[in-house]
Amino acid sequence: MDALALAEETMAQRAARLKRERAAASREESRAMKRARLDWADLPSEILVLVMQAVAEMPADDAEDPRRETHRLGAVPTVPRVASVCRGWRHAVASDPRALWRVVDLSYGWARPSDAIVRRYCANGDWAKLASLTLADCAVLTDASLRALHQHCPELVSLDVSGTSKMTLGGMKPLSERLTDLTLDRVKQRSMGATNQLVSGMCTDKLARLSVADVTGLDRGFIRNLHKRCGPALRHLNLSHSGMHHQNLPWLELQRSCPNVETLLLNGFGGASGWSTVPNAQGAVFAGDIPGWPNLKTLHVGASTRTHSTGHSLAPSYVDAFVLDALARNANLEDLDVTGCAISSVHLWGIPSLWLGELRCLRASRTGFASDEGIEFLAARERPWAQSLALSLETVELGTSHMNANDVSDRGLDVLSHNLVNLRAIGVAGADITDDGLERLVDARRETLRVVDVLGCRGLSRAARQAAHGGEPLVIRAAIRKERGDVVSDEDEEDEEEEHLIPRRRAAARAVDRFEEMLDSDDDANENWIDEEENENEEEENENEEEYEEEEDAVPVPPAAAAAPQTGALKIVMRRR
């Protein structure tokens, strides 16, 4: 259309024209895709099955990942979703269901399976190639499901029955011959003896991953003979928060019988009574006969936390520098948790494996590290390990919501900000820090820093404490600068708006932006149309004023009556200038 036609076009005509143009463009694009055969349904079913299989075999998200609440991977719900897309995809799923049902998560909350459902999938052959199955917190499942799995799933090697109470050792024992990954967290039986028999009976030398967390009835006999039941195949051992009596860990026998351990999780082991090493780690360290775990990457030995009416407290910990050296000897640790342990920063000098390796994560609340002196000893540049830690350390946790870092101040933050160049997350909840120290930390590490935990820091301003709930460093810095009255950069304002906008407001903001882009697509036509409309409106108003003046001179004005209330919908007129 030419400029004159655009100028004479009304708003309704313009909207209709734009709608026709969009429909024509959409039809043309559909024809082009059809000519190019760019349609998923046209792919061979074998290719579709391979693509679906790659997605369905992805394991479930990590338990600590916040996306776990809204996103799920694995055969459930991937297979039902892809089968509902179109007829071609549904036929592809039906053509080879065994290839898709290999990693299945039926945890309670995402699904509510029963014995009949498990038996049906096993009997019809869909689970013939099942390799990993999660039945966590499925309290209604019994040994009937286990018998069906043993009979129809010969490739099953990973099983998670956490939180179950109706599955017995008699139903699980036939599966133990093929399992290499077993999770028995929070399992319960009729008695503590039956629980220990179940855990002990399922341990074999074929297990590469064993998790027995939060089993309070775990007795000392199981721990004492653990090295006899597991073998060199063991890579992952989790005993966190298990046992309610003081436990004795046979660490030296475990290092000899299971030399390939990569992950050892002992947080809260032994409950309120804690745990100790057998034999005594101090004597073994001096003797020097320690094989160690050369492949150990993750070591968690934090103390147990007790919650009572007056707050939180830590259980006694018997982990000192000798125990830490015995467990970490010859290892190259990447993740270390020593929360509440009886160690200080000077103990690093005697543990070369900690500061000569690639330590990425350090959790040390309520230890000698959680102080300005400990931070200076840990991260000071003149220390022999400073160069290694400065490049490798990414996460530092010196305080949590129930274990405050009371001895950390701005001085410690300055050391961390200047020396740890790859710092991504820092936790100093309850520290004695100020807005200035926190702002210097964010300014120095704004390129890498992603999470800052400063909850409970009373030295911060009210605005900073309110912004700290999200943990976003740039949002906290913007709040500090606004509180001080400084000019906030556009980058900080955008980050703050994105942090506080709810999804519905974000969608509305995107719609408004899109609407403005559509209006700006033809500025000249809009201006011509607005000018012409304004001229016509002005002429009509002038004519009405002249007629009203003539009638006012001829007819006397009656007394004004009370205005009647307006009813009906509110009319909103929008005019863009």
C-alpha positions in Angstrom: 0.0 0.0 0.0 1.2 3.5 -0.7 1.6 6.3 1.9 -1.8 7.9 1.0 -3.7 4.7 1.4 -2.0 4.1 4.7 -2.9 7.5 5.9 -6.5 7.0 5.1 -6.6 3.6 6.7 -8.5 3.4 10.0 -7.3 1.5 13.0 -9.8 -1.4 12.4 -8.8 -1.7 8.8 -5.2 -1.7 9.8 -5.7 -4.5 12.3 -7.6 -6.5 9.8 -4.9 -6.0 7.2 -2.1 -7.1 9.6 -4.2 -10.2 10.6 -4.5 -11.2 6.9 -0.8 -10.7 6.3 0.1 -12.8 9.3 -2.3 -15.6 8.2 -0.8 -15.5 4.7 2.8 -15.7 6.0 1.8 -18.6 8.2 0.2 -20.5 5.3 3.3 -19.9 3.2 5.6 -21.1 5.9 3.5 -24.3 6.3 3.6 -24.9 2.6 7.4 -24.4 2.6 7.8 -26.9 5.5 5.6 -29.4 3.7 7.6 -29.0 0.5 10.8 -29.5 2.5 9.3 -32.5 4.4 10.4 -30.9 7.7 8.0 -32.9 9.9 8.8 -35.1 12.8 6.1 -37.5 11.9 7.7 -38.2 8.6 10.9 -39.5 10.2 11.4 -43.3 10.2 10.1 -44.9 13.4 13.6 -46.3 14.2 15.0 -42.8 14.2 12.1 -41.5 16.4 12.7 -44.4 18.9 16.4 -43.6 19.1 15.6 -39.9 19.9 13.0 -40.8 22.5 15.3 -43.4 24.0 18.0 -40.8 24.5 15.6 -38.7 26.5 13.9 -41.5 28.4 17.2 -42.9 29.6 18.3 -39.7 31.3 18.3 -40.3 35.1 16.0 -38.3 37.4 17.2 -34.9 38.5 19.4 -34.7 41.5 17.5 -34.4 44.8 19.2 -31.1 45.6 18.2 -29.6 42.3 15.4 -27.1 42.6 14.0 -28.0 39.2 13.1 -31.4 40.7 9.7 -30.0 41.7 8.7 -29.1 38.2 10.9 -31.2 35.8 11.3 -34.9 35.6 13.4 -37.1 33.3 13.3 -40.8 32.6 10.6 -43.0 31.1 8.0 -41.4 33.4 6.6 -39.1 32.2 8.6 -39.0 29.0 7.0 -42.0 27.3 3.3 -41.1 28.1 3.9 -37.5 26.9 5.6 -38.4 23.6 2.9 -41.0 22.9 0.3 -38.2 23.2 1.8 -35.8 20.7 0.5 -37.4 17.4 -0.4 -40.6 15.8 3.1 -41.1 14.3 4.8 -40.7 17.6 2.3 -43.0 19.3 3.0 -45.7 16.7 6.7 -45.2 17.2 6.3 -45.8 20.9 4.2 -48.9 20.3 6.7 -50.3 17.8 9.5 -50.8 20.4 8.4 -50.1 24.0 11.2 -52.1 25.5 13.8 -49.7 24.3 12.1 -46.8 26.0 11.3 -48.4 29.4 14.8 -48.7 30.7 15.0 -45.9 33.4 11.8 -45.7 35.3 11.0 -43.5 38.4 7.7 -44.3 40.1 8.4 -42.4 43.3 5.4 -41.5 45.3 4.3 -38.0 44.4 5.0 -38.5 40.7 3.1 -41.8 40.5 1.2 -44.1 42.8 2.0 -47.6 41.6 0.4 -50.7 43.0 1.4 -54.4 42.8 -1.1 -54.8 39.9 0.4 -52.0 37.9 4.0 -53.3 38.3 2.9 -56.9 37.5 1.1 -55.7 34.3 4.1 -53.9 33.0 6.3 -56.8 33.7 4.0 -59.4 32.2 3.3 -57.6 28.9 7.0 -57.3 28.2 7.4 -53.5 28.3 9.9 -53.8 31.1 11.9 -56.7 29.6 15.0 -54.3 29.3 14.4 -52.4 32.5 17.8 -51.4 34.0 16.9 -48.8 36.7 13.8 -48.6 38.8 12.9 -46.2 41.6 10.1 -47.1 44.0 10.9 -44.7 46.8 8.1 -44.1 49.4 5.7 -46.5 47.6 4.3 -47.8 50.9 1.6 -50.1 49.3 4.1 -52.2 47.3 4.8 -55.7 48.6 6.9 -58.7 47.7 4.6 -59.5 44.8 6.1 -56.6 42.8 9.6 -57.8 43.6 8.8 -61.4 42.5 7.5 -60.0 39.2 10.6 -57.9 38.7 12.8 -60.9 39.4 10.9 -63.0 36.9 10.5 -60.6 34.0 13.3 -58.0 34.3 16.6 -59.9 33.8 18.6 -56.7 33.1 17.6 -54.8 36.3 20.8 -53.6 38.0 19.6 -50.5 39.9 16.8 -50.5 42.6 15.7 -47.8 45.0 13.2 -48.9 47.6 13.6 -46.0 50.1 10.9 -45.5 52.6 9.1 -48.8 52.0 7.9 -51.0 54.8 6.1 -54.0 53.2 9.0 -55.4 51.2 10.9 -58.1 53.1 14.3 -59.8 52.7 12.6 -62.8 51.2 11.3 -60.8 48.3 14.5 -58.7 47.7 17.1 -61.5 48.2 16.7 -63.0 44.7 17.4 -59.6 43.1 20.6 -59.1 45.1 22.5 -61.4 42.7 22.3 -59.0 39.8 22.0 -55.5 41.6 25.0 -53.2 41.4 23.2 -50.0 42.7 21.0 -50.4 45.8 19.3 -47.6 47.8 17.8 -48.6 51.2 17.2 -45.1 52.7 14.6 -44.9 55.5 13.6 -48.6 55.1 11.5 -50.0 58.0 10.6 -53.5 59.0 8.5 -54.9 61.9 11.4 -54.6 64.3 15.0 -53.2 64.4 16.3 -56.8 64.1 14.4 -57.3 60.8 15.6 -54.0 59.5 19.3 -55.0 60.1 18.7 -58.4 58.6 17.3 -56.8 55.5 20.2 -54.4 55.1 22.8 -57.0 55.8 21.3 -59.6 53.6 21.2 -57.2 50.6 24.9 -56.3 50.8 27.1 -58.2 48.2 30.5 -57.8 46.7 28.8 -56.8 43.4 27.5 -53.5 44.7 29.1 -50.4 43.2 26.7 -48.0 45.0 25.2 -48.6 48.4 23.1 -46.0 50.2 21.7 -46.8 53.7 20.9 -43.3 54.9 18.4 -42.3 57.7 18.1 -45.9 59.0 18.2 -45.2 62.8 17.9 -48.9 63.7 21.3 -49.8 62.1 23.3 -51.7 64.7 27.0 -52.0 65.3 27.2 -55.5 63.9 26.4 -54.4 60.4 29.0 -51.6 60.5 31.6 -54.0 62.0 31.2 -56.5 59.3 30.6 -54.1 56.4 34.1 -54.6 54.9 33.4 -58.4 54.7 30.2 -58.0 52.7 31.4 -55.3 50.2 34.2 -55.7 47.7 36.5 -53.8 45.3 33.5 -52.9 43.1 32.2 -50.4 45.7 32.4 -46.8 44.5 29.7 -45.0 46.5 28.9 -45.5 50.2 26.3 -43.4 52.0 25.7 -44.0 55.8 24.4 -40.5 56.6 22.2 -40.1 59.7 22.1 -43.9 60.3 22.4 -45.5 63.6 21.3 -44.1 67.0 24.1 -45.4 69.1 27.8 -44.6 69.0 29.3 -46.3 66.0 32.8 -47.6 65.4 33.8 -47.3 61.7 36.4 -50.0 60.6 38.0 -47.5 58.2 41.3 -49.4 57.8 39.6 -52.7 56.8 37.3 -50.7 54.4 40.3 -49.1 52.7 41.9 -52.6 52.2 38.7 -54.4 51.1 37.1 -51.5 49.1 40.1 -49.5 47.7 38.1 -47.9 44.9 35.7 -45.8 46.9 35.1 -42.4 45.3 32.3 -41.0 47.5 32.0 -41.5 51.3 29.1 -39.8 53.0 29.1 -40.0 56.8 27.2 -36.8 57.8 25.4 -37.4 61.1 26.6 -41.0 61.2 25.9 -42.5 64.7 23.2 -39.9 65.4 23.5 -37.9 68.6 26.2 -40.2 69.9 28.6 -39.7 66.9 31.1 -42.2 65.7 34.8 -42.9 66.0 37.4 -44.9 64.2 38.6 -48.4 64.9 41.5 -48.8 65.1 42.5 -45.5 66.6 43.4 -43.1 63.7 46.1 -41.4 65.7 48.1 -44.5 66.2 47.6 -45.7 62.6 48.8 -42.3 61.3 52.0 -42.4 63.3 52.5 -46.0 62.2 52.2 -45.0 58.6 50.4 -48.2 57.4 47.5 -46.5 55.7 46.5 -47.5 52.1 44.0 -44.7 51.8 41.4 -44.2 49.0 43.3 -42.9 46.0 40.1 -42.3 44.0 38.2 -40.5 46.8 36.6 -37.3 45.5 33.8 -36.6 48.0 34.1 -36.8 51.8 31.4 -35.7 54.1 32.0 -36.2 57.9 29.9 -33.4 59.3 28.4 -33.7 62.8 24.7 -34.5 63.4 22.3 -31.6 64.1 19.7 -31.8 66.8 16.6 -29.7 66.8 14.8 -28.9 70.1 12.4 -26.3 71.5 15.1 -23.7 72.0 16.8 -24.0 68.6 19.5 -26.2 67.1 22.6 -27.8 68.5 25.4 -30.0 67.2 26.0 -33.5 68.4 29.5 -34.4 69.6 32.0 -35.1 66.9 35.1 -37.2 67.2 36.5 -36.3 63.8 39.8 -34.5 64.4 42.8 -33.9 62.2 44.1 -37.5 62.6 40.8 -39.0 61.5 40.6 -36.6 58.6 44.2 -37.4 57.6 43.4 -41.1 57.8 40.4 -40.9 55.6 41.9 -38.5 53.1 45.3 -40.0 52.8 46.5 -40.3 49.2 43.2 -38.9 48.0 42.5 -36.0 45.7 39.4 -34.5 47.2 37.0 -32.2 45.4 34.1 -31.9 47.9 34.8 -31.8 51.7 32.2 -31.3 54.5 33.6 -31.0 58.0 30.7 -29.1 59.6 31.0 -29.2 63.4 34.2 -31.2 63.5 37.0 -30.6 66.0 39.5 -29.3 63.5 41.0 -25.9 62.9 42.6 -24.2 59.9 46.1 -25.0 61.0 45.4 -28.7 60.5 45.6 -28.2 56.8 49.4 -28.0 57.1 49.6 -31.7 58.0 47.1 -32.9 55.4 48.8 -32.3 52.0 46.1 -34.1 50.1 43.6 -31.3 50.9 45.6 -28.4 49.6 47.7 -30.0 46.9 44.6 -31.3 45.0 41.6 -29.7 43.4 39.3 -28.9 46.3 36.2 -27.2 44.8 33.7 -27.2 47.7 34.4 -26.7 51.4 31.7 -26.8 54.0 33.1 -25.9 57.4 30.5 -24.3 59.7 31.3 -24.3 63.4 35.0 -25.2 62.8 38.2 -23.3 63.0 37.7 -22.3 59.4 34.6 -20.2 60.2 36.5 -17.1 61.5 38.6 -14.3 60.1 41.8 -16.0 61.3 40.8 -19.3 59.7 39.9 -17.5 56.4 43.3 -15.7 56.4 45.1 -18.9 57.1 43.1 -20.7 54.4 43.1 -18.2 51.6 46.1 -15.9 52.4 48.4 -15.6 49.4 51.6 -16.3 51.3 50.5 -19.8 52.3 52.0 -22.7 50.3 48.6 -24.0 49.3 47.2 -20.5 48.4 47.8 -20.8 44.7 46.1 -24.2 44.4 43.0 -23.2 46.4 42.7 -19.8 44.7 42.1 -21.5 41.4 40.1 -24.5 42.5 37.8 -23.5 45.4 34.4 -22.5 44.1 32.0 -23.0 47.0 32.7 -22.0 50.6 30.1 -22.5 53.4 31.1 -21.0 56.7 27.6 -20.5 58.2 24.1 -21.7 57.8 20.7 -20.8 59.1 21.2 -22.8 62.3 25.0 -22.6 62.5 25.9 -18.9 62.3 29.3 -17.6 61.3 29.5 -15.2 64.2 33.3 -14.9 64.0 33.4 -13.8 60.3 33.5 -10.1 59.6 34.3 -7.8 56.7 38.0 -8.6 57.1 37.4 -12.2 56.2 35.2 -11.3 53.2 37.9 -9.1 51.9 40.4 -11.9 52.0 37.9 -14.2 50.1 37.1 -11.7 47.5 40.7 -10.8 46.7 42.2 -14.3 46.7 39.5 -16.8 45.5 39.3 -15.9 41.8 36.7 -18.6 40.9 34.4 -18.2 43.8 30.8 -19.0 42.8 28.9 -19.6 46.0 29.5 -18.4 49.6 27.6 -19.0 52.8 28.2 -16.7 55.8 24.8 -16.7 57.4 24.8 -14.9 60.7 28.2 -13.3 60.1 29.2 -9.9 61.6 29.4 -8.1 58.2 28.2 -4.8 56.9 26.8 -3.4 53.7 30.2 -2.1 52.6 32.0 -5.4 53.0 29.3 -7.3 51.2 29.3 -4.7 48.3 33.1 -5.0 48.0 32.7 -8.8 47.7 30.1 -8.6 45.0 32.1 -5.9 43.1 35.3 -8.0 43.2 33.6 -11.3 42.1 30.6 -10.1 40.1 31.8 -12.2 37.0 31.8 -15.6 38.8 29.7 -15.2 42.0 26.2 -16.6 41.7 24.9 -17.3 45.2 25.4 -15.4 48.5 23.9 -16.6 51.7 23.9 -13.8 54.3 20.6 -14.6 56.1 20.6 -13.5 59.7 23.4 -11.0 59.3 22.3 -8.3 61.7 24.9 -5.9 60.6 23.3 -5.5 57.2 20.6 -2.9 56.5 17.0 -3.9 56.3 16.9 -3.5 52.5 19.9 -5.8 52.1 18.4 -8.4 54.4 15.2 -8.4 52.5 17.0 -8.7 49.1 19.2 -11.6 50.6 16.3 -14.1 50.5 16.8 -14.7 46.8 20.6 -15.1 47.2 21.3 -13.1 44.0 24.5 -11.0 44.5 23.6 -8.3 42.0 20.1 -7.9 43.5 21.6 -7.5 47.0 24.1 -4.9 45.7 21.3 -2.9 44.0 19.4 -2.9 47.3 22.4 -1.7 49.2 23.0 1.2 46.8 19.3 2.2 46.8 19.3 2.3 50.6 22.4 4.5 50.5 20.9 6.8 47.9 23.4 6.1 45.1 22.6 5.8 41.5 21.8 2.2 40.5 23.0 1.0 37.1 20.6 -0.3 34.5 22.1 -3.8 34.9 21.3 -4.0 38.6 17.8 -2.6 38.0 17.1 -5.3 35.3 18.4 -8.0 37.6 16.2 -6.8 40.5 13.1 -6.6 38.3 13.7 -10.1 36.9 14.1 -11.5 40.4 10.9 -10.2 41.8 8.6 -10.5 38.7 6.3 -13.4 39.0 5.7 -15.5 35.8 2.4 -14.0 35.0 3.8 -10.5 35.2 6.7 -11.5 33.0 4.2 -12.8 30.4 2.3 -9.6 30.6 5.5 -7.5 30.2 6.4 -9.6 27.1 2.9 -9.0 25.6 3.2 -5.3 26.2 6.6 -5.2 24.5 5.2 -7.2 21.6 2.3 -4.8 21.2 4.6 -1.8 21.2 6.8 -3.4 18.5 3.7 -3.9 16.4 2.7 -0.3 16.8 6.2 0.9 16.0 6.4 -1.0 12.8 4.8 1.8 10.8 5.4 5.1 12.6 4.6 7.3 9.7 1.2 5.8 9.1 0.4 6.1 12.8 1.4 9.7 13.0 -0.7 10.6 9.9 -3.7 8.8 11.2 -3.4 10.5 14.6 -3.0 14.0 13.1 -6.0 13.5 10.9 -8.2 12.2 13.7 -7.1 15.0 16.0 -8.0 17.6 13.3 -11.5 16.1 12.8 -12.1 15.9 16.6 -11.1 19.5 17.0 -13.4 20.7 14.3 -16.3 18.7 15.8 -15.6 20.2 19.2 -15.6 23.8 17.8 -19.0 23.2 16.1 -20.5 21.8 19.2 -19.3 24.7 21.3 -20.8 27.3 18.9 -24.2 25.5 18.8 -24.2 25.3 22.6 -23.5 29.0 23.0 -26.4 29.9 20.7 -28.8 27.6 22.6 -27.6 29.1 25.9 -28.5 32.6 24.8 -32.0 31.6 23.7 -33.0 29.2 26.5 -32.6 29.8 30.2 -30.5 27.2 32.0 -32.6 25.1 34.5 -31.2 24.3 37.9 -28.6 21.5 37.8 -30.0 18.1 38.9 -28.0 15.4 40.7 -26.0 13.3 38.3 -27.3 9.8 37.9 -24.8 7.1 38.7 -23.2 5.6 35.7 -23.7 1.9 35.1 -22.3 -0.6 32.7 -18.7 -1.6 31.8 -15.9 0.9 32.1 -14.8 2.2 28.8 -11.1 2.7 28.3 -9.8 4.7 25.3 -6.1 4.4 24.4 -4.4 6.7 22.0 -0.7 6.5 21.2 1.2 9.6 20.5 
